[in-house]
Structure formats: C-alpha cells, structure tokens
Amino acid sequence: METPLSPMEFARRARRLYRDREGVVDGGLRFTFGEFLERCDRWSAALQALGVGQSDRVAYIAPNTHTHLEAYYAVPQIGAVLVPINFRLKP
C-alpha cells in the first residue's frame, strides 16, 4: 500500500533519490533537486536567524519564480506558516 507524501516528505525523498537530477526550471535558470533544496535550507537558516520559528507566519509577496517555490518549502521546514500574497494586488 502506498502512502501519499506531504510536500516536506516529497522534498526529503527527492533529495535522497534524485539529488543530481534537474528539478526546477525557471526561464533560463535550472537547478537540480539537490541545489534547489540547499537553497531552501539557506532560506530556512536565514529565517531562523531572524527569529522566525514554530507557528510564526511569514508573509511573502513575489511573482511565480524559483524563489517563490523555495519559500513554499523553506518556511514550513522550520515549522512556520507561509502566507503568500498575490503580487498583482493593488493597495
């Protein structure tokens, strides 16, 4: 019987099994799963250094790019909650 993966479990599995395979393409930028998830780890470490922790909310406004995808993994990786804001919204 197969068990569905949560997004964080998917990331851990991709890192373990497909580290050197291309995982993210954003225009001309390409990252392997390993490179992408290392970038997520750096985001997580930076957020923790700023004092972000378990159950904190992190609002993020950006277009749909690799950095936006990194936030989707980096923030919950430290137990915080991502609050994405549509960059097209006007005040």
A tleap script that builds the chain and sets N, CA, C and O, in Angstrom:
source leaprc.protein.ff14SB
mol = sequence {
  NMET GLU THR PRO LEU SER PRO MET GLU PHE
  ALA ARG ARG ALA ARG ARG LEU TYR ARG ASP
  ARG GLU GLY VAL VAL ASP GLY GLY LEU ARG
  PHE THR PHE GLY GLU PHE LEU GLU ARG CYS
  ASP ARG TRP SER ALA ALA LEU GLN ALA LEU
  GLY VAL GLY GLN SER ASP ARG VAL ALA TYR
  ILE ALA PRO ASN THR HIE THR HIE LEU GLU
  ALA TYR TYR ALA VAL PRO GLN ILE GLY ALA
  VAL LEU VAL PRO ILE ASN PHE ARG LEU LYS
  CPRO
}
set mol.1.N position { 0.840 -1.181 0.000 }
set mol.1.CA position { 0.000 0.000 0.000 }
set mol.1.C position { 0.885 1.244 0.000 }
set mol.1.O position { 1.837 1.327 0.776 }
set mol.2.N position { 0.580 2.200 -0.856 }
set mol.2.CA position { 1.349 3.429 -0.936 }
set mol.2.C position { 0.760 4.483 -0.017 }
set mol.2.O position { -0.455 4.566 0.162 }
set mol.3.N position { 1.637 5.283 0.558 }
set mol.3.CA position { 1.218 6.377 1.421 }
set mol.3.C position { 1.511 7.689 0.705 }
set mol.3.O position { 2.637 7.900 0.256 }
set mol.4.N position { 0.522 8.577 0.588 }
set mol.4.CA position { 0.772 9.859 -0.068 }
set mol.4.C position { 1.840 10.651 0.692 }
set mol.4.O position { 1.936 10.569 1.916 }
set mol.5.N position { 2.629 11.408 -0.046 }
set mol.5.CA position { 3.676 12.215 0.569 }
set mol.5.C position { 3.183 13.635 0.821 }
set mol.5.O position { 2.494 14.223 -0.013 }
set mol.6.N position { 3.544 14.177 1.979 }
set mol.6.CA position { 3.304 15.597 2.217 }
set mol.6.C position { 4.348 16.370 1.404 }
set mol.6.O position { 5.326 15.773 0.953 }
set mol.7.N position { 4.169 17.666 1.206 }
set mol.7.CA position { 5.188 18.418 0.462 }
set mol.7.C position { 6.589 18.294 1.068 }
set mol.7.O position { 7.567 18.179 0.330 }
set mol.8.N position { 6.699 18.314 2.383 }
set mol.8.CA position { 8.021 18.198 3.008 }
set mol.8.C position { 8.589 16.790 2.829 }
set mol.8.O position { 9.792 16.632 2.623 }
set mol.9.N position { 7.748 15.779 2.904 }
set mol.9.CA position { 8.216 14.406 2.669 }
set mol.9.C position { 8.653 14.237 1.217 }
set mol.9.O position { 9.632 13.546 0.934 }
set mol.10.N position { 7.924 14.871 0.301 }
set mol.10.CA position { 8.307 14.840 -1.110 }
set mol.10.C position { 9.698 15.437 -1.288 }
set mol.10.O position { 10.532 14.870 -1.994 }
set mol.11.N position { 9.952 16.583 -0.650 }
set mol.11.CA position { 11.254 17.246 -0.769 }
set mol.11.C position { 12.369 16.363 -0.220 }
set mol.11.O position { 13.420 16.228 -0.847 }
set mol.12.N position { 12.148 15.769 0.931 }
set mol.12.CA position { 13.171 14.892 1.524 }
set mol.12.C position { 13.446 13.687 0.625 }
set mol.12.O position { 14.595 13.279 0.454 }
set mol.13.N position { 12.392 13.128 0.060 }
set mol.13.CA position { 12.544 11.963 -0.822 }
set mol.13.C position { 13.277 12.358 -2.106 }
set mol.13.O position { 14.155 11.630 -2.571 }
set mol.14.N position { 12.918 13.507 -2.675 }
set mol.14.CA position { 13.582 13.983 -3.893 }
set mol.14.C position { 15.068 14.214 -3.636 }
set mol.14.O position { 15.907 13.893 -4.477 }
set mol.15.N position { 15.385 14.769 -2.479 }
set mol.15.CA position { 16.791 15.000 -2.134 }
set mol.15.C position { 17.546 13.675 -2.046 }
set mol.15.O position { 18.675 13.558 -2.522 }
set mol.16.N position { 16.919 12.698 -1.443 }
set mol.16.CA position { 17.561 11.393 -1.245 }
set mol.16.C position { 17.718 10.628 -2.564 }
set mol.16.O position { 18.776 10.054 -2.825 }
set mol.17.N position { 16.681 10.619 -3.388 }
set mol.17.CA position { 16.683 9.787 -4.591 }
set mol.17.C position { 17.162 10.488 -5.862 }
set mol.17.O position { 17.730 9.846 -6.746 }
set mol.18.N position { 16.937 11.793 -5.957 }
set mol.18.CA position { 17.169 12.486 -7.224 }
set mol.18.C position { 18.064 13.715 -7.083 }
set mol.18.O position { 17.953 14.658 -7.867 }
set mol.19.N position { 18.935 13.709 -6.106 }
set mol.19.CA position { 19.778 14.867 -5.789 }
set mol.19.C position { 20.392 15.529 -7.026 }
set mol.19.O position { 20.398 16.756 -7.125 }
set mol.20.N position { 20.900 14.745 -7.957 }
set mol.20.CA position { 21.628 15.293 -9.106 }
set mol.20.C position { 20.778 15.457 -10.362 }
set mol.20.O position { 21.301 15.804 -11.422 }
set mol.21.N position { 19.491 15.216 -10.255 }
set mol.21.CA position { 18.606 15.385 -11.419 }
set mol.21.C position { 18.005 16.784 -11.422 }
set mol.21.O position { 17.781 17.392 -10.375 }
set mol.22.N position { 17.754 17.272 -12.621 }
set mol.22.CA position { 17.131 18.580 -12.750 }
set mol.22.C position { 15.749 18.554 -12.108 }
set mol.22.O position { 14.929 17.684 -12.402 }
set mol.23.N position { 15.508 19.515 -11.234 }
set mol.23.CA position { 14.246 19.522 -10.504 }
set mol.23.C position { 13.435 20.788 -10.675 }
set mol.23.O position { 12.212 20.767 -10.536 }
set mol.24.N position { 14.106 21.897 -10.978 }
set mol.24.CA position { 13.408 23.180 -11.106 }
set mol.24.C position { 13.948 23.909 -12.329 }
set mol.24.O position { 15.159 24.037 -12.512 }
set mol.25.N position { 13.028 24.384 -13.161 }
set mol.25.CA position { 13.388 25.194 -14.324 }
set mol.25.C position { 12.592 26.487 -14.230 }
set mol.25.O position { 11.366 26.469 -14.114 }
set mol.26.N position { 13.302 27.609 -14.281 }
set mol.26.CA position { 12.658 28.925 -14.211 }
set mol.26.C position { 13.288 29.788 -15.302 }
set mol.26.O position { 14.323 30.418 -15.088 }
set mol.27.N position { 12.658 29.808 -16.459 }
set mol.27.CA position { 13.250 30.522 -17.591 }
set mol.27.C position { 14.570 29.867 -17.958 }
set mol.27.O position { 14.614 28.676 -18.264 }
set mol.28.N position { 15.646 30.645 -17.929 }
set mol.28.CA position { 16.963 30.116 -18.241 }
set mol.28.C position { 17.679 29.498 -17.054 }
set mol.28.O position { 18.758 28.928 -17.214 }
set mol.29.N position { 17.099 29.600 -15.866 }
set mol.29.CA position { 17.718 29.029 -14.665 }
set mol.29.C position { 17.287 27.582 -14.485 }
set mol.29.O position { 16.120 27.236 -14.670 }
set mol.30.N position { 18.239 26.751 -14.123 }
set mol.30.CA position { 17.954 25.334 -13.886 }
set mol.30.C position { 18.671 24.904 -12.618 }
set mol.30.O position { 19.841 25.229 -12.415 }
set mol.31.N position { 17.963 24.170 -11.765 }
set mol.31.CA position { 18.534 23.672 -10.517 }
set mol.31.C position { 18.259 22.187 -10.397 }
set mol.31.O position { 17.177 21.718 -10.750 }
set mol.32.N position { 19.234 21.452 -9.903 }
set mol.32.CA position { 18.967 20.056 -9.561 }
set mol.32.C position { 18.130 20.058 -8.286 }
set mol.32.O position { 18.013 21.081 -7.612 }
set mol.33.N position { 17.552 18.907 -7.962 }
set mol.33.CA position { 16.811 18.820 -6.702 }
set mol.33.C position { 17.726 19.172 -5.537 }
set mol.33.O position { 17.316 19.869 -4.609 }
set mol.34.N position { 18.964 18.690 -5.584 }
set mol.34.CA position { 19.912 18.975 -4.509 }
set mol.34.C position { 20.188 20.461 -4.371 }
set mol.34.O position { 20.162 20.997 -3.264 }
set mol.35.N position { 20.452 21.131 -5.487 }
set mol.35.CA position { 20.717 22.573 -5.454 }
set mol.35.C position { 19.503 23.340 -4.953 }
set mol.35.O position { 19.618 24.237 -4.119 }
set mol.36.N position { 18.344 22.974 -5.472 }
set mol.36.CA position { 17.111 23.655 -5.066 }
set mol.36.C position { 16.871 23.516 -3.565 }
set mol.36.O position { 16.559 24.497 -2.890 }
set mol.37.N position { 17.015 22.312 -3.051 }
set mol.37.CA position { 16.729 22.094 -1.633 }
set mol.37.C position { 17.816 22.680 -0.735 }
set mol.37.O position { 17.541 23.014 0.417 }
set mol.38.N position { 19.034 22.812 -1.233 }
set mol.38.CA position { 20.069 23.530 -0.478 }
set mol.38.C position { 19.710 25.010 -0.381 }
set mol.38.O position { 19.936 25.640 0.652 }
set mol.39.N position { 19.154 25.560 -1.450 }
set mol.39.CA position { 18.693 26.951 -1.418 }
set mol.39.C position { 17.572 27.112 -0.395 }
set mol.39.O position { 17.527 28.109 0.326 }
set mol.40.N position { 16.674 26.141 -0.330 }
set mol.40.CA position { 15.602 26.165 0.671 }
set mol.40.C position { 16.185 26.115 2.082 }
set mol.40.O position { 15.711 26.812 2.979 }
set mol.41.N position { 17.208 25.294 2.276 }
set mol.41.CA position { 17.864 25.202 3.587 }
set mol.41.C position { 18.461 26.548 3.991 }
set mol.41.O position { 18.376 26.935 5.156 }
set mol.42.N position { 19.059 27.262 3.046 }
set mol.42.CA position { 19.636 28.576 3.357 }
set mol.42.C position { 18.545 29.573 3.741 }
set mol.42.O position { 18.717 30.373 4.661 }
set mol.43.N position { 17.425 29.515 3.027 }
set mol.43.CA position { 16.275 30.355 3.393 }
set mol.43.C position { 15.851 30.055 4.829 }
set mol.43.O position { 15.667 30.964 5.639 }
set mol.44.N position { 15.701 28.770 5.129 }
set mol.44.CA position { 15.263 28.362 6.469 }
set mol.44.C position { 16.221 28.880 7.532 }
set mol.44.O position { 15.789 29.407 8.557 }
set mol.45.N position { 17.513 28.733 7.292 }
set mol.45.CA position { 18.515 29.192 8.255 }
set mol.45.C position { 18.445 30.708 8.432 }
set mol.45.O position { 18.559 31.209 9.551 }
set mol.46.N position { 18.258 31.434 7.340 }
set mol.46.CA position { 18.162 32.897 7.426 }
set mol.46.C position { 16.928 33.319 8.221 }
set mol.46.O position { 16.997 34.235 9.039 }
set mol.47.N position { 15.813 32.657 7.981 }
set mol.47.CA position { 14.594 32.975 8.730 }
set mol.47.C position { 14.772 32.689 10.216 }
set mol.47.O position { 14.351 33.484 11.057 }
set mol.48.N position { 15.390 31.566 10.542 }
set mol.48.CA position { 15.638 31.237 11.945 }
set mol.48.C position { 16.565 32.260 12.582 }
set mol.48.O position { 16.371 32.630 13.740 }
set mol.49.N position { 17.568 32.721 11.848 }
set mol.49.CA position { 18.485 33.737 12.372 }
set mol.49.C position { 17.754 35.047 12.664 }
set mol.49.O position { 18.171 35.821 13.525 }
set mol.50.N position { 16.666 35.285 11.941 }
set mol.50.CA position { 15.843 36.474 12.183 }
set mol.50.C position { 14.836 36.262 13.309 }
set mol.50.O position { 14.093 37.178 13.662 }
set mol.51.N position { 14.811 35.062 13.870 }
set mol.51.CA position { 13.911 34.778 14.984 }
set mol.51.C position { 12.599 34.131 14.601 }
set mol.51.O position { 11.721 33.980 15.451 }
set mol.52.N position { 12.437 33.745 13.344 }
set mol.52.CA position { 11.208 33.080 12.906 }
set mol.52.C position { 11.246 31.635 13.387 }
set mol.52.O position { 12.259 30.948 13.249 }
set mol.53.N position { 10.133 31.186 13.951 }
set mol.53.CA position { 10.097 29.826 14.465 }
set mol.53.C position { 8.733 29.177 14.315 }
set mol.53.O position { 7.892 29.623 13.534 }
set mol.54.N position { 8.537 28.119 15.076 }
set mol.54.CA position { 7.323 27.308 15.051 }
set mol.54.C position { 6.071 28.174 15.131 }
set mol.54.O position { 5.943 29.007 16.028 }
set mol.55.N position { 5.160 27.977 14.202 }
set mol.55.CA position { 3.839 28.621 14.144 }
set mol.55.C position { 3.863 30.105 13.800 }
set mol.55.O position { 2.802 30.724 13.713 }
set mol.56.N position { 5.044 30.696 13.601 }
set mol.56.CA position { 5.086 32.088 13.144 }
set mol.56.C position { 4.574 32.139 11.711 }
set mol.56.O position { 4.668 31.161 10.970 }
set mol.57.N position { 4.033 33.287 11.333 }
set mol.57.CA position { 3.564 33.471 9.973 }
set mol.57.C position { 4.585 34.298 9.199 }
set mol.57.O position { 5.133 35.272 9.716 }
set mol.58.N position { 4.831 33.900 7.968 }
set mol.58.CA position { 5.765 34.620 7.102 }
set mol.58.C position { 5.008 35.030 5.846 }
set mol.58.O position { 4.678 34.191 5.008 }
set mol.59.N position { 4.733 36.331 5.723 }
set mol.59.CA position { 4.069 36.836 4.523 }
set mol.59.C position { 5.123 37.029 3.445 }
set mol.59.O position { 6.225 37.504 3.718 }
set mol.60.N position { 4.777 36.656 2.218 }
set mol.60.CA position { 5.734 36.716 1.120 }
set mol.60.C position { 5.003 37.160 -0.128 }
set mol.60.O position { 3.981 36.589 -0.507 }
set mol.61.N position { 5.547 38.196 -0.764 }
set mol.61.CA position { 4.945 38.692 -1.992 }
set mol.61.C position { 5.993 38.625 -3.100 }
set mol.61.O position { 7.068 39.215 -2.987 }
set mol.62.N position { 5.675 37.914 -4.151 }
set mol.62.CA position { 6.622 37.743 -5.256 }
set mol.62.C position { 5.900 37.123 -6.446 }
set mol.62.O position { 4.867 36.474 -6.286 }
set mol.63.N position { 6.450 37.327 -7.638 }
set mol.63.CA position { 5.888 36.630 -8.802 }
set mol.63.C position { 6.226 35.145 -8.731 }
set mol.63.O position { 7.025 34.717 -7.897 }
set mol.64.N position { 5.618 34.380 -9.602 }
set mol.64.CA position { 5.858 32.929 -9.617 }
set mol.64.C position { 7.225 32.630 -10.229 }
set mol.64.O position { 7.364 32.485 -11.444 }
set mol.65.N position { 8.221 32.543 -9.362 }
set mol.65.CA position { 9.593 32.245 -9.773 }
set mol.65.C position { 10.144 31.153 -8.867 }
set mol.65.O position { 9.460 30.675 -7.962 }
set mol.66.N position { 11.394 30.764 -9.125 }
set mol.66.CA position { 12.004 29.738 -8.279 }
set mol.66.C position { 12.111 30.202 -6.826 }
set mol.66.O position { 12.036 29.379 -5.914 }
set mol.67.N position { 12.283 31.504 -6.595 }
set mol.67.CA position { 12.377 31.977 -5.210 }
set mol.67.C position { 11.049 31.811 -4.481 }
set mol.67.O position { 11.018 31.535 -3.281 }
set mol.68.N position { 9.966 31.979 -5.208 }
set mol.68.CA position { 8.651 31.771 -4.591 }
set mol.68.C position { 8.476 30.296 -4.214 }
set mol.68.O position { 7.966 29.979 -3.140 }
set mol.69.N position { 8.898 29.410 -5.100 }
set mol.69.CA position { 8.822 27.978 -4.803 }
set mol.69.C position { 9.715 27.624 -3.613 }
set mol.69.O position { 9.341 26.800 -2.779 }
set mol.70.N position { 10.887 28.241 -3.535 }
set mol.70.CA position { 11.782 27.997 -2.398 }
set mol.70.C position { 11.099 28.361 -1.086 }
set mol.70.O position { 11.239 27.647 -0.092 }
set mol.71.N position { 10.368 29.458 -1.079 }
set mol.71.CA position { 9.658 29.868 0.136 }
set mol.71.C position { 8.632 28.818 0.550 }
set mol.71.O position { 8.426 28.588 1.741 }
set mol.72.N position { 7.983 28.179 -0.432 }
set mol.72.CA position { 6.976 27.163 -0.132 }
set mol.72.C position { 7.554 25.963 0.616 }
set mol.72.O position { 6.829 25.253 1.313 }
set mol.73.N position { 8.851 25.739 0.471 }
set mol.73.CA position { 9.495 24.643 1.199 }
set mol.73.C position { 10.269 25.144 2.411 }
set mol.73.O position { 10.279 24.483 3.449 }
set mol.74.N position { 10.918 26.300 2.297 }
set mol.74.CA position { 11.773 26.797 3.377 }
set mol.74.C position { 10.990 27.178 4.624 }
set mol.74.O position { 11.422 26.893 5.741 }
set mol.75.N position { 9.852 27.813 4.442 }
set mol.75.CA position { 9.088 28.293 5.597 }
set mol.75.C position { 8.513 27.136 6.416 }
set mol.75.O position { 8.746 27.094 7.624 }
set mol.76.N position { 7.779 26.200 5.823 }
set mol.76.CA position { 7.252 25.100 6.637 }
set mol.76.C position { 8.341 24.166 7.175 }
set mol.76.O position { 8.122 23.451 8.153 }
set mol.77.N position { 9.506 24.177 6.537 }
set mol.77.CA position { 10.600 23.334 7.010 }
set mol.77.C position { 10.998 23.690 8.445 }
set mol.77.O position { 11.487 22.833 9.180 }
set mol.78.N position { 10.791 24.954 8.848 }
set mol.78.CA position { 11.119 25.361 10.220 }
set mol.78.C position { 9.867 25.446 11.093 }
set mol.78.O position { 9.919 25.937 12.221 }
set mol.79.N position { 8.751 24.967 10.564 }
set mol.79.CA position { 7.521 24.934 11.349 }
set mol.79.C position { 6.699 26.203 11.286 }
set mol.79.O position { 5.688 26.326 11.978 }
set mol.80.N position { 7.126 27.154 10.458 }
set mol.80.CA position { 6.373 28.392 10.306 }
set mol.80.C position { 5.313 28.205 9.218 }
set mol.80.O position { 5.273 27.179 8.539 }
set mol.81.N position { 4.464 29.213 9.069 }
set mol.81.CA position { 3.357 29.147 8.113 }
set mol.81.C position { 3.562 30.217 7.045 }
set mol.81.O position { 3.690 31.399 7.361 }
set mol.82.N position { 3.593 29.803 5.789 }
set mol.82.CA position { 3.748 30.753 4.692 }
set mol.82.C position { 2.403 31.399 4.385 }
set mol.82.O position { 1.382 30.720 4.277 }
set mol.83.N position { 2.419 32.722 4.246 }
set mol.83.CA position { 1.224 33.475 3.867 }
set mol.83.C position { 1.543 34.157 2.535 }
set mol.83.O position { 2.026 35.289 2.520 }
set mol.84.N position { 1.276 33.474 1.419 }
set mol.84.CA position { 1.603 34.078 0.122 }
set mol.84.C position { 0.626 35.198 -0.213 }
set mol.84.O position { -0.579 35.079 0.010 }
set mol.85.N position { 1.165 36.281 -0.751 }
set mol.85.CA position { 0.349 37.428 -1.143 }
set mol.85.C position { 0.530 37.626 -2.639 }
set mol.85.O position { 1.654 37.659 -3.138 }
set mol.86.N position { -0.577 37.756 -3.348 }
set mol.86.CA position { -0.532 37.939 -4.797 }
set mol.86.C position { 0.115 39.281 -5.116 }
set mol.86.O position { -0.356 40.325 -4.665 }
set mol.87.N position { 1.195 39.254 -5.894 }
set mol.87.CA position { 1.922 40.485 -6.197 }
set mol.87.C position { 1.137 41.409 -7.121 }
set mol.87.O position { 1.509 42.570 -7.292 }
set mol.88.N position { 0.073 40.916 -7.709 }
set mol.88.CA position { -0.745 41.754 -8.594 }
set mol.88.C position { -1.783 42.580 -7.831 }
set mol.88.O position { -2.428 43.449 -8.418 }
set mol.89.N position { -1.949 42.322 -6.546 }
set mol.89.CA position { -2.912 43.083 -5.751 }
set mol.89.C position { -2.446 44.525 -5.612 }
set mol.89.O position { -1.255 44.793 -5.456 }
set mol.90.N position { -3.379 45.429 -5.669 }
set mol.90.CA position { -3.050 46.851 -5.517 }
set mol.90.C position { -3.634 47.342 -4.200 }
set mol.90.O position { -4.698 46.894 -3.773 }
set mol.91.N position { -2.920 48.278 -3.556 }
set mol.91.CA position { -3.435 48.797 -2.272 }
set mol.91.C position { -4.723 49.561 -2.441 }
set mol.91.O position { -5.279 50.058 -1.462 }
savepdb mol mol.pdb
quit
